[in-house]
Amino acid sequence: MLLILFLISLIVLFLLILKFKVEPFIALLITSFALALAVGTPIAEASTIIAEGFGGTLAGVGILIGLGIVFGQFLAKSGAVEKIAEGILSVTGIKKSPAGLAMTGTLVSIPVFFDAAFVILNKVIKSLATKTGIAKITFVTALAVGLIVSHSMVIPTPGPLVVADNIGVDLGIFLIFGIFTAVIATLVGGYGYGMFIGKRMKVKDVEEELEELEEEVAEDTGAKKKINKKLSFGLLLLPIVLILSNTVAQLLIPDNPLSGFFAFVGDKNVALLISVLVALIVLRPYIAGDYAAQFNQSMADAGSILLITGAGGAFGAVINASGMGDYLIDMMTGFNIHILLLAFIFTQILRASLGSATVALVTTSSILGPQIADLAVSPVLLALAICSGAIGLSLPNDSGFWVVNRFGNLTVPQTLKAWSLGGFIAGLTGLTLVYIMHFVTLMV
């Protein structure tokens, strides 16, 4: 009965979001209350479980999500994203430019949301395709997959942050393993598959309406003063270096008074706050338009993500309170499905069905997180397996699907072959790397 109710709750959630176009935040809360009542939870207790699940999720990552979105917004508006792309492409050269663009996506998507980053970098695609003679769809696939891999796997993006918090993983360690896995997955699913499909698929020229739309974006992101590459890369790496400084200090000088300083500046909230303060001061000359309006827009974007993230945590809390999480683990174990594979499959199902990588990551980690002590598997590898499951199989119920479709100027079948399948290959690559690391740890 628990399994049946769980499946019904997922169907209800899918229908609310996809059929009736209910906002994910409201849909998740409705489903959470309905599921709690269906399993016999008293109304007052159901409300408490949902509130605690909502608040507990945001207690760990709420500040980070808000700061991370502000940081990414100002990087995008200042023109730093384009400079980062120029810097990477100058290293890889023209011949390897698809690999360079894929790596650009991987880096840029750490602070900047997928949709905004793809729109901003789309003009780089057209320029490179013209200069190199390489099929445009190769660049579209490379960039899109690079963006979605980091969006699903590398902190301080909201989804991976929630996964790390729910599973109980050190952020510095998770960041190192996440970047390593993301780079290889991007090279395989973005660059490798992009080159493969580019030889087999032709895409028509960009339509005038898309050029007009991009001109509007360019006006919106145009800077009063041109930012340089060093400053762009420096700001991008600042929060990463600060977070890693704490992890390195604890490993090398754990009892040294200096480690206390690094523990403070490397704390996830402090590191992002420092990065935002630096960005607000340093990037002011490079941002056109109303500075306060840019900040307010980033706050509005953060509010939406925070609500969805908290509601996903509430849904996971109801599932665990009902005993459903334990039952699912026991059932899959009885089928001899390894926990890392289960984490990947479960996240992938939610990702494909709901069209949201963030909701899939929050829900799966909320279910598996409380079970971590009994799972006999590395928390870091479990977190990476969950994140790998959120990468691929983006379908038409995902807004990112239509961003790639429209700005890449692809047909729907082409989008499925390039973007959806490319992401799936990248996700499988991530899972493969997770299992390689798992077997290595077993042998050691």
Summary of the structure (lengths in Angstrom):
residues: 444
radius of gyration: 21.4
end to end distance: 41.8
largest distance: 65.2
contacts: 1703
relative contact order: 0.15
helix: 82%
strand: 0%
